[in-house]
């Protein structure tokens, strides 16, 4: 969450520009536990499930003084890029909290709220002895989320060589 999120948000095209300018030899892993690959700020929506107080993780536009709904804005949003960028051209490795059409959930797990993907990712890393590849880690995260009843599917994007690297190495 940018410190000035009350005034401005970071959009995916801006992140792409930063990532495109990474110097040769730099490895960047970007982990985003957020809805629709969008905002990484949190807002409590007007709905919760009673058991674990599950809630979606997104920034409601009305909190920023915007009159339109997120869905209306998303339907009108258009990328500035004319073509889709292939994973083989990515300089970064992306681990997303869910698909671009899904919510990323927060839930009360134990006595504290956690991002469900973040919690599951840490549990999967710990279970592997903190020694696994990204290609093995993300399916383990997905299995843990499914077992917890979370309807979200983290994705792994980037070059094939990056996916076979050890997590955070």
SULTAMO-V648569 format. One record per residue. SS is DSSP state (A for helix, B for strand, O for the rest). NEAR is the number of other ideal C-beta (glycine too) atoms within 8 Angstrom. Layout:
SS:NEAR
SS:NEAR
//
This chain:
O:5
O:7
O:4
O:6
O:10
O:4
O:4
O:6
O:8
O:6
O:6
A:8
A:9
A:8
A:10
A:10
A:8
A:8
A:12
A:7
O:6
O:9
O:5
O:3
O:4
O:7
O:7
B:9
B:10
B:10
B:7
B:10
O:11
O:13
A:13
A:11
A:8
O:9
O:8
O:6
O:7
O:7
O:8
O:6
O:9
O:3
O:5
O:8
O:7
O:4
O:5
O:7
O:10
O:12
B:11
B:9
O:13
O:15
O:12
O:8
A:11
A:7
A:7
A:8
O:4
O:7
O:4
O:6
O:6
A:8
A:6
A:8
A:11
A:9
A:6
A:6
O:6
O:4
O:6
O:4
O:8
O:2
O:4
O:4
O:8
O:6
A:9
A:6
A:5
O:14
O:7
B:10
B:16
B:12
B:14
B:13
O:13
O:14
O:8
O:7
O:4
O:11
O:11
O:15
B:14
B:11
B:13
B:9
B:9
O:4
O:3
B:6
B:7
B:9
B:11
A:16
A:16
A:11
A:10
A:13
A:14
A:8
A:9
A:13
A:11
A:8
A:7
O:11
O:5
O:7
O:5
O:11
B:10
A:15
A:9
A:9
A:15
A:12
A:8
A:12
A:13
A:10
A:8
A:11
A:14
A:8
A:6
O:9
O:5
O:12
O:6
O:14
O:8
O:14
O:10
B:12
B:8
O:11
O:9
A:7
A:6
A:11
A:12
O:8
O:11
B:7
O:10
O:4
O:4
//
